[in-house]
C-alpha cells in the first residue's frame, strides 16, 4: 500500500484590464488597483460567485500600464490524497498475478480553478471550474 497527500496554496494570478491600455498591441494590460481585493466568504457559494473584491479594480487610462502587481492574488488552495494498493498472487515460484487498485483524489476534495481575471469578462471574479473528482483505476497483470 502506498499513498501521497498533496497540499498547496493557491496559484498566483494577475488581473488584466482585458484591453490594450498600455498600447502594446496585446490585450493583456494589467488593471489599476483601487481598493482592497481581499474578501471574507460566508459560504462556498459566496466564494464561487465572487472570489475577490471585483470593485477593487478599474481600467487604466489609455497609455497606462496598470497599478496591480503581476501575480498579486492567490487562487483557491489544492488538497488531494492518492492511494495505491498492490497484491501479488503467486501461481508458481516464478509466475504471479499482480492486482493493483489506484485511487486518485481518494476523498473527492473539490479543487477549484482560478477565477476569471479579466475586467471585461462577464464572469469577472467568478470561479467557473474545478479539477477532476475521484478517479478509480484497477489493473491485473501476469508476470513471468
HUKA-V467129 format. One record per run of one state. SS is the DSSP state (H for helix, E for strand, C for the rest). FROM is the first residue (numbers start at 0). TO is the last residue. If there is no record, write none. Layout:
ss=(SS SS)
from=(FROM FROM)
to=(TO TO)
This chain:
ss=(C E C E C E C E C E C H C H E C E C E C E C E C E C E C E C)
from=(0 1 8 11 13 15 16 29 30 31 33 43 49 53 56 58 72 74 77 90 95 104 111 112 117 118 129 130 134 143)
to=(0 7 10 12 14 15 28 29 30 32 42 48 52 55 57 71 73 76 89 94 103 110 111 116 117 128 129 133 142 143)
